[in-house]
Amino acid sequence: MRKNYGIIHFPDLFFLFLLVTFACAPQQVRYAPRQNYVDPLLNTEMPPIASYQTGYQDYLKGNQSKARAALLDVVKNRPDYYPAQLALAYSYLAEDRQDYAEGYIRKALELHPDYPQAHYALSNLLETKQDYAGALGEMNEVERIDPQYPALGQAQNILKLKATEQYINLGRQMADKNPEEALKYLKAAHNMAPEIAQIPAEIAAILLTQNNYQDAVEYLKIALDHAPDDLSLKNQLADCYMQLRDYSQAKMLYEELATLMPDNEQAKQRLEEARKYLFIAGLPAEYQTISTNPEITRAQFAAYLVINLEVLQKFRSENQEIAVDIIQNWAQNYIRKVVNLGIMDVFPNRTFQPNQPISKLELAKAVSRILEIIELSGQHKFPVTPVAIPDVPADNIYYSLMAKPVAAGVIVLDADGRFHPSRRVSGAEVISVVNKLKTIMEPL
């Protein structure tokens, strides 16, 4: 039996030829148009052109190559026909060829800046590049030109959300390495979305690391408007007011915190500090100028000691000396305290002479007596250690009163290595001495 080896007859060969020809012929690839784009010619002053209409219909059918051929012909003959420029951009956007598309969009806007369809398309393109701020700016242009543009509000809200989120993330990433850039991003996010509570709080946190308390206050107040029960924000705001010396505002906040957190010792301590500073702020000019005075009076010295060494209030003395010249003096209560504790002396004629400048010897006598009070509390011992004081020999009646505070490191010799007992004392020197005493007296 003869085998059939597949001899192909002529009709079959012709059919195969047609099949191969069809398969090998170049196919027209179609790209669907974007659904949210408005006809570039709609609501423009440009007249319809047949070749434009043909090209735009080809675009809608997905035949982008054919569409561009017709649209390029329009541009060649009518360079000012901006709808054709935008339609060309649409065709490239359908193929996701963004660089070509952006060029034609910007050309259309160059020809007609108030062109809502072009701003809308550019906004969409910038959004794909994650330039959300730029995209939102273009969408805002659409709103300016045509507030009734289709789906405008929804598009703006989405971009606003994306831009805000992007700026927040960038701000957080840069907070430690580049706080200034971080602030720019976070402030931009705040401007876009002022209703988001955590943004002003994060801005304030960066400002606080820069000791910019004035600006931090404003953002903390905004944050508290959103979250009035946030105790951490209230505490930060109170601390800022303290730094700005607005003790009245600080006191009110600390009082509220102390009420809300009755077991919080830090809140109570800060409240007492605010009350103290508020009290000090109300003292007369004689006290306020102590820090800058080249020499201070006995009254100023007495007031500064009692106010800043609060531990002295714990000690009482049976000795009640009378000074006849302190009645009506602004510092009379402080003078009585230091006199009764033996820290300062009344002169033999029973006067205190509050306006007389204090000498370094008087400063040493006061410090020596305070060290003695500390010793009586049983916390520290400050024996009189021999100290070489060139201008005060060891047999001087006042040597021990000067050597004790020098040996304790509270008072130092002058730059020439001498004590100068009669030298008048500045406010800055007194503040330095009191700060050293406060360090010693902390455990009391």
C-alpha positions in Angstrom: 0.0 0.0 0.0 1.4 3.4 -1.0 1.9 5.9 1.8 0.7 9.5 1.5 3.6 11.8 2.2 1.5 15.0 2.4 1.5 16.3 -1.2 -0.1 19.8 -1.1 -2.5 20.7 -3.8 -2.7 24.2 -5.3 -5.8 25.5 -3.5 -4.3 24.5 -0.2 -1.0 26.2 -1.1 -2.8 29.5 -1.9 -4.7 29.4 1.4 -1.4 28.9 3.3 0.2 31.8 1.4 -2.6 34.1 2.5 -2.3 33.0 6.1 1.4 33.6 6.3 1.1 37.0 4.5 -1.6 38.1 7.0 0.5 36.9 10.0 3.7 38.6 8.8 2.0 41.9 7.9 2.7 44.8 10.4 -0.2 45.2 12.7 -1.5 48.7 13.8 -1.1 48.8 17.6 -3.8 50.7 19.3 -3.6 52.7 22.5 -6.7 53.6 24.3 -7.1 57.3 25.1 -7.2 58.6 28.6 -10.8 58.8 29.8 -10.6 61.9 32.0 -9.3 64.3 29.3 -11.7 66.9 27.7 -11.7 67.6 24.0 -8.9 70.2 23.5 -11.2 72.2 21.2 -14.1 72.4 23.6 -14.9 75.9 24.8 -12.1 77.5 22.9 -12.2 80.4 20.4 -10.5 78.3 17.7 -12.6 77.3 14.7 -13.1 73.6 13.9 -10.6 72.2 11.3 -11.4 69.0 9.4 -7.9 67.5 9.7 -8.0 68.3 13.5 -11.4 66.5 13.8 -10.0 63.5 11.8 -6.9 63.3 14.0 -8.8 63.6 17.3 -11.3 60.9 16.2 -8.3 58.6 15.4 -7.0 59.4 18.9 -10.3 58.4 20.4 -10.2 55.1 18.4 -6.7 54.4 19.7 -4.9 54.8 16.4 -2.3 57.1 17.8 0.2 57.1 14.9 -2.6 58.0 12.4 -3.9 60.6 14.8 -0.5 62.3 15.1 0.0 62.4 11.3 -3.2 64.4 10.9 -2.6 66.6 14.0 1.0 67.4 12.9 -0.4 68.5 9.5 -2.6 71.0 11.5 0.3 72.3 13.5 2.4 72.7 10.3 -0.3 74.8 8.6 -1.6 76.6 11.7 1.2 76.9 14.3 -1.1 78.9 16.6 -3.7 76.2 16.7 -3.1 75.2 20.3 -5.9 72.5 20.5 -3.8 70.5 18.0 -0.7 70.8 20.3 -2.7 69.5 23.2 -4.3 66.7 21.2 -0.7 65.6 20.2 0.1 65.5 23.9 -2.9 63.4 24.5 -1.8 60.9 21.9 1.6 60.6 23.4 0.1 60.3 26.9 -2.0 57.4 25.6 1.3 55.6 24.8 2.8 56.8 28.1 5.5 58.8 26.4 5.6 61.5 28.9 8.5 63.6 27.7 7.0 64.2 24.3 3.6 64.8 25.8 5.0 67.4 28.3 6.6 69.3 25.5 3.4 69.7 23.6 1.4 70.6 26.7 3.8 73.4 27.5 3.7 74.6 23.9 -0.1 74.7 24.1 0.2 76.8 27.3 2.8 79.0 25.8 0.3 79.8 23.0 -2.7 80.1 25.4 -1.8 80.4 29.1 -5.4 80.4 30.3 -6.1 76.9 28.8 -7.8 74.7 31.5 -7.5 71.5 29.5 -3.7 71.9 29.2 -3.3 72.7 32.9 -5.4 69.7 33.7 -3.3 67.4 31.5 0.0 68.9 32.9 -1.3 68.3 36.4 -2.0 64.6 35.6 1.5 64.3 34.1 3.2 65.9 37.1 1.3 63.6 39.4 2.7 60.5 37.7 6.2 62.0 38.3 5.2 62.4 42.0 5.6 66.1 41.8 2.4 66.5 43.8 2.9 70.1 44.7 3.4 71.1 41.1 0.4 69.0 40.1 -1.7 70.7 42.7 -0.5 74.1 41.4 -1.7 73.3 37.9 -5.0 72.0 39.2 -5.4 75.3 41.1 -4.9 77.1 37.8 -7.7 75.0 36.3 -9.9 76.3 39.2 -8.9 79.9 38.6 -9.8 79.7 34.9 -12.8 77.4 35.1 -14.2 76.6 38.6 -16.8 74.3 37.0 -14.2 72.1 35.3 -15.3 68.4 35.4 -14.1 66.4 38.5 -12.0 69.4 39.6 -12.8 69.2 43.3 -12.0 65.5 43.6 -8.7 65.8 41.8 -7.6 68.7 44.0 -8.4 66.8 47.1 -6.5 63.8 46.0 -3.4 65.9 45.1 -3.6 67.8 48.3 -3.6 64.6 50.2 -0.7 63.2 48.2 1.4 66.4 48.4 0.8 66.7 52.2 1.8 63.2 52.8 4.9 63.6 50.7 6.0 66.7 52.4 5.4 65.2 55.9 7.5 62.2 55.0 10.3 64.4 53.6 10.2 66.7 56.6 10.4 63.7 59.0 13.3 62.2 57.1 15.3 65.5 57.2 14.4 66.5 60.8 17.7 65.4 62.3 20.1 65.9 59.4 18.7 69.1 57.9 16.2 70.8 60.2 15.9 73.9 58.0 14.8 71.9 55.0 12.6 69.8 57.2 10.8 72.9 58.4 10.2 74.1 54.8 8.5 70.8 53.9 6.5 70.6 57.1 5.4 74.2 56.8 4.4 73.6 53.2 2.4 70.6 54.4 0.8 72.7 57.1 -0.2 75.3 54.6 -1.8 72.7 52.3 -3.6 70.9 55.2 -3.9 73.1 58.2 -6.5 70.7 59.6 -3.9 68.0 60.3 -3.0 68.2 64.0 0.4 66.5 64.0 2.0 68.8 61.5 2.3 71.9 63.7 3.3 69.7 66.6 6.2 68.3 64.6 7.2 71.8 63.4 7.3 73.0 67.0 9.5 70.0 68.0 12.1 71.0 65.4 11.9 74.7 66.4 12.5 73.7 70.1 15.7 71.9 69.1 16.8 75.3 67.6 15.8 77.1 70.8 13.3 79.1 68.7 10.8 79.4 71.4 8.9 82.3 70.0 7.9 80.5 66.7 7.4 77.2 68.6 4.7 78.9 70.8 2.6 79.7 67.7 2.7 76.2 66.3 2.1 74.6 69.8 -1.0 76.8 70.2 -2.3 75.6 66.8 -1.6 72.0 67.8 -3.4 72.5 71.0 -6.4 73.9 69.2 -6.7 70.5 67.5 -5.9 68.5 70.6 -6.8 70.5 73.7 -6.4 67.5 76.0 -2.8 66.7 75.0 -0.9 67.3 78.2 2.5 66.9 76.5 1.7 69.8 74.2 0.6 71.9 77.2 3.8 71.1 79.0 5.9 72.1 76.0 4.0 75.3 75.6 4.4 76.2 79.3 8.2 75.5 79.0 8.3 77.8 76.0 6.6 80.6 78.0 9.2 80.1 80.8 12.0 80.5 78.3 10.4 83.6 76.9 9.9 84.9 80.5 6.2 85.1 80.0 5.7 83.7 83.5 2.1 84.6 83.8 1.1 82.3 80.9 3.5 79.6 82.1 2.0 79.7 85.6 -1.6 79.3 84.3 -0.5 76.2 82.2 1.5 74.7 85.0 -1.4 75.1 87.4 -3.6 73.3 84.9 -1.1 70.5 84.5 -0.6 70.2 88.3 -4.4 69.8 88.7 -4.6 67.2 85.9 -1.6 65.3 87.1 -1.7 65.6 90.9 1.0 63.0 91.4 3.4 64.5 89.0 6.2 66.1 91.1 7.8 67.7 88.0 4.7 69.6 87.2 4.5 70.9 90.8 8.1 71.9 90.7 7.7 73.8 87.5 4.7 75.5 88.9 6.7 76.7 91.9 9.4 77.9 89.5 6.9 79.9 87.5 5.4 81.4 90.6 8.9 82.4 91.8 9.9 84.0 88.5 6.6 85.8 88.3 7.2 87.1 91.8 10.7 88.2 90.9 9.5 89.9 87.8 7.3 92.0 90.0 10.2 93.2 92.2 11.4 96.8 91.8 14.1 97.9 89.5 16.7 97.7 92.3 16.5 94.0 92.1 16.1 93.7 88.3 19.4 95.5 87.7 21.5 93.4 90.0 23.0 91.3 87.2 24.3 94.3 85.3 25.4 96.5 88.1 29.2 97.0 88.4 28.6 97.2 92.2 25.6 96.3 94.3 24.2 97.6 97.6 23.8 95.7 100.9 20.0 95.7 100.3 20.4 94.2 96.9 22.8 91.6 98.2 20.4 90.6 101.1 17.5 90.3 98.7 19.4 88.2 96.2 20.7 85.8 98.9 17.2 85.1 100.4 15.3 84.9 97.1 17.8 82.6 95.4 18.9 80.5 98.4 15.4 79.4 99.3 16.9 76.8 101.7 17.6 79.6 104.1 13.9 79.8 104.8 14.2 76.5 106.6 16.5 78.1 109.3 15.3 80.2 112.2 17.2 82.3 114.7 16.2 83.4 118.2 18.3 86.5 117.6 16.1 89.4 116.4 18.3 92.4 115.8 16.7 95.7 114.9 17.9 98.0 112.1 16.4 101.4 112.3 17.0 102.5 108.7 15.2 99.7 106.8 11.6 100.7 107.4 9.8 101.3 104.1 12.9 99.9 102.3 11.8 97.5 99.4 14.2 94.8 100.8 13.4 95.1 104.5 12.1 91.5 104.9 15.2 90.1 103.2 17.4 92.3 105.3 15.7 91.1 108.5 16.3 87.5 107.4 20.0 87.8 106.8 20.6 89.8 109.9 18.7 87.4 112.1 20.7 84.4 110.7 23.9 86.3 111.2 24.7 86.3 107.5 25.0 90.1 107.5 25.7 92.6 110.4 24.0 95.7 111.7 26.4 98.5 112.4 27.0 99.6 116.0 24.6 102.5 115.6 21.8 100.0 114.8 21.7 101.0 111.2 22.0 98.6 108.2 22.9 101.2 105.6 21.0 99.4 102.8 22.3 101.7 100.0 25.9 101.3 100.9 27.9 99.2 98.3 29.0 95.8 99.6 32.7 95.0 99.8 34.4 91.7 99.1 35.1 91.2 102.8 31.4 91.5 103.5 30.7 89.0 100.8 33.3 86.6 102.3 31.8 87.0 105.8 28.3 86.3 104.4 29.5 83.2 102.5 31.4 82.0 105.5 28.3 82.2 107.7 26.2 80.3 105.1 28.8 77.6 105.0 28.6 77.4 108.8 24.8 77.1 108.6 25.3 74.2 106.1 27.7 72.6 108.6 25.1 72.9 111.4 22.7 70.9 109.2 25.1 68.0 109.3 25.3 67.7 105.5 28.8 69.1 104.9 32.0 70.1 106.7 34.1 73.1 105.5 37.1 73.3 107.8 39.3 76.4 107.5 42.1 75.0 105.3 45.2 77.2 105.2 45.2 79.2 101.9 47.9 81.6 100.8 46.3 85.0 100.4 49.1 87.5 99.7 47.2 90.6 100.9 45.6 89.0 104.0 48.2 87.4 106.3 47.1 84.4 108.5 47.2 86.5 111.6 44.6 88.9 110.2 41.4 89.0 112.3 39.4 88.3 109.2 41.7 85.7 107.6 39.5 82.7 108.5 36.3 84.4 107.2 38.1 84.8 103.8 40.0 81.6 103.7 37.0 79.3 104.4 35.0 80.3 101.2 38.2 80.4 99.2 39.1 76.9 100.3 35.6 75.7 99.5 35.9 77.1 96.0 33.0 79.5 96.4 35.0 82.7 96.3 38.1 83.1 94.1 41.1 85.4 94.3 41.3 88.2 91.8 43.3 88.0 88.6 46.4 89.3 90.4 46.3 86.5 93.0 45.1 88.9 95.8 41.8 89.0 97.7 41.3 92.8 97.9 38.9 92.8 100.9 37.8 96.4 100.4 37.0 96.1 96.7 33.4 96.6 95.8 31.5 93.6 94.4 29.6 93.5 91.1 26.2 91.9 90.6 27.8 89.3 88.2 30.2 88.2 91.0 27.4 87.8 93.5 25.4 85.7 91.1 28.4 83.4 90.5 28.9 83.0 94.2 25.3 82.3 94.9 25.2 79.7 92.1 28.1 77.9 93.7 26.3 77.9 97.0 23.1 76.6 95.5 25.1 73.6 94.1 26.5 72.9 97.6 23.1 73.3 99.3 21.1 71.2 96.8 20.8 68.1 99.1 19.5 70.3 102.0 
